[in-house]
Amino acid sequence: MRLPTWLAQHLAALRALLVFTVLLGIAYPLALVVVGRIPGLADRADGSFVAADGRTVGSALIGQSFTDADGNPVPRYFQSRPSAAGDGYDPTATAASNLGPESVVDTLATDPAESAQSLLTQVCQRSLAVGRLDGVDGRRPYCTADGVGAVLAVFRADGLTGPVTRVVSVNQAAPATPFLATYEGVPVEPAQPGTDYVAEGGVVTPVRGDAPAEPAVPADAVTASGSGLDPHISPAYAEIQVARVARERGADPAAVRRLVAEHTTGRSLGFMGEPGVNVLELNLALDREFPAR
């Protein structure tokens, strides 16, 4: 007996569903589990855990912070790059900040919960903090001396043209002293929280300032990775931390540099990405060779 066309089509769809469920829902995952048990791959499949003194202290694939209970950097350790994943390096909340190069104006409000820092201000503050910690110049272009984005809202008589009539330092809330006294002969005002100067017609105008063109603090020290879980820092960021770590551990800086070199990996396949230093593995090597005094 020939089945109705609609029923035959449904039975064919059901057979396809069952076949692909077995192949992709059972056989394929089991095959990956078996491959993950192959010697040499098992540790990677389990998360590349790193152990010290008989206990697991982290993963070689997921970064972590080396801070005290108050969130301050522990000076004897190399510091990781910032993370936007949850409260920092949370593998259950992997994410980026979703802020881009156009994020230069802070949201200022009297209620701190309603305030939000732009990416530029975050970078400025992180750069100053790294500079203080590691004894290098933390200044960056387009940043004020107090660590916010050096950005003005410039009002002109004819909108985008004409003489300047008013200037506001949008990231410095009153009663702060603006980073510039005047702009094109017009006094610069501090911002009033809750005021949207761009909506009022102000033209966003970043000011470069006198910071060096090549900041001493590398970019990865002030920006988070796309995943928020990157366990590596650049060799340049590691280099500016060597003197501090050596001083805190009473070690020869040359010996610390040797450990940095030993834990630096090159580009993938020789041409993809950039060299990186695994911070967790480096800090564990430091604890073995130069225990905290």
Phi, psi and omega in degrees: 000131181276130181286150175301149183304316182297323181288321178298320179295319179293321179293322178296319178296321180294319178297318178297320179299316181294317181297312182290331176295316179294316183290309188267336182264342183234301186295314183296311177299322179294322178298320179293324178296317180297315178299322180292346178269355180297134178306134183098337178251343186302317182294326178290320181294331181276358177114006180051050180294147178245130182247150175213132181055038175079009179226151180284128183246357179158193179236144177288348183258348183234126181290169175206162181270149177242075185231165177272188184297336180266004179085009179273143180301138174276114191300333184281355180248150169292141182263146179278173176282163178299159179224137177255012181273103181060230177274009180122116177056038177269109183294345177273355181224038181302128185189162171258174180284341183062022175257137183243189184296343178276354181276089184234351183249123178286156170263110182260131180213155178291330176269116182304330181294337181263357179275153178210134179274141173287165176299322180299314180294322177300316179296317180299315182293318179296321181295317177296320181295317178295320179300316179294318183293319188253007174067036177237171180288114182269006181289149177220153174302144177069023176238145176276168179295335180265012169085035171232169179295130180277082187231134178247150165256113186255122179259133179240158186300324182246037180083266181265350181231180178089175181294152178287132180250335182201145179221133181232133172277098195290341183256006179240106184283143176301140013263028181299153176272121181302150183290341172240137177285317181220157175224116184052042176083358181254130179301141180268130180262150169285159182281151173259123181306141178087358181258129178262095185288334177291317179296333179279358177109004178287139178269122180293123186227096176290145180243123187294319182079193185252019179292154179297148181297326177250099182300148178290332180270118183295161184298323183288346177281345186236359179231148179273154176284167181298324180274335187079005185239006186303121181275358186252155167235166179284154174303328180294320179291323177296321184298319182287350179264348186302312184300317180297311183297318179297318180297315183293333183257000181064035184250163176284127178306327179296323179291324178292320177298325178298317178295322177300315181296323181292336182250022176258127178256148180276188178293144177297132181056017176085352183216348182262137178075198182231158175302149181217155179245121179284112189291317181298311181296323178295315181294325177293320177296322177297318180297327179287316185273327183226074181303150180300138182280000000 
